[in-house]
Amino acid sequence: MSQLTSAWELKSGRIIRNHFVLAPMVNRQSEVDGSVGDNELQWLLRRAQGGFGMIITSATNVLPAGQTWANQLSVHSDKHIVGLTNLALALSEAGSVPILQIFDGGARAPSSLTGEQPRSASVFTLDIPNFEQPRALTLVEIHELITAFVDGAKRAYQAGFAGIEIHSANGYLLNQFISTQTNQREDEFGGSLTNRARLVRMILHSCKQALPADFIIGVRLSPENRGIQAGLDLDEMVQIAKWLAEDGADYIHLSTSDVFKRADKYPDDERTLIDYFQAVLGNTPLLAAGNLQTIEQMERAYQAGVSGVALGRVAIANPDIPLHASEDGYQPLMMPYTREHLESVKVSTNFYEYLLPYPNFIATSDAK
């Protein structure tokens, strides 16, 4: 029997039936107004039926100005509660613990979707295609943003979700406040690490104050720079994770390109990225995503201290991994995948078209 199939407990007291977590992924299957679409419900429900212990939704914007892609899930209005209730109920009835990831895209929220100039920690410029220079949020707007996160968390609770995940990774707004590249503020939200981490800590504190003690509140972080994302320092991110754990986060979720890679900052150190964080989190569970493809890799992550083994791309094509993990010789189907197979596991046309640019994900014969 795989260790991954054993139950475990969060700090809030919530029991998770196994260590398999569906990682949050952009899928563009919601309705145009941000309501839960049937395609999105069926996609997530299929993974719940496949045995995933925890299911984290795609990033859900708490303000219209934070929308970052078309057909994105939203929680900025009471009109979204009905669809979210249907989703939370379906996932819960299938045995999974449903978590709503909440976020704001900040500088990555295009004006073509929001109708306004992107907002961020500061005014800055990046040499990337289609970049729109953001304006700096005012102090009043920052406090309105905190309120929006709390309101989104309350709607998630009202809809029946077991918890939320505060998305502070992958170059979105809360990450932009942490990054020295994108945060040049000279007030209490800029400068020192204490100040740059202030916003995510205030959001965590405010959500915890507003919701019951058994409502799960996790935080997702990027451990180091990745792609166009810059301005992050590993030691600073470890310190932020430690602070958030001390502040009462129910878990810390690392978004990595490879769970087992060495730190870019310390290439000669044999420790992996997760080792640095595991060392400071105490009894706060660690979730981690990043290139976990085989059962052996998933087991290794668990043995390294990862309580929630978060699966992304491999779970798109393999919704039943948790059900088969303990079978001798079982391995998930590897890339590339045919359109026929993806459709059979509830990947809609919108999601399929979003996946087309990903190298080697779609079988060549289908990628037309």
Secondary structure, 3 states (H helix, E strand, C coil): CCHHHCCEECCCCCEECCCEEECCCCCCCCCCCCCCCHHHHHHHHHHHHCCCCEEECCCEECCHHHCCCCCCCECCCHHHHHHHHHHHHHHHHCCCEEEEEEECCHHHCCHHHHCCCCEECCCCCCCCCCCCCCEECCHHHHHHHHHHHHHHHHHHHHHCCCEEEEEECCCCHHHHHHCCCCCCCCCCCCCCHHHHCHHHHHHHHHHHHHCCCCCEEEEEECCCCECCECCCCHHHHHHHHHHHHHCCCCEEEEECCCCCCECCCCCCCCCEHHHHHHCCCCCCCEEEECCCCCHHHHHHHHHCCCCEEEECHHHHHCCCHHHHCCCCCCCCCCCCECHHHHHHCCCCHHHHHHHCCCCCCECCCCCC
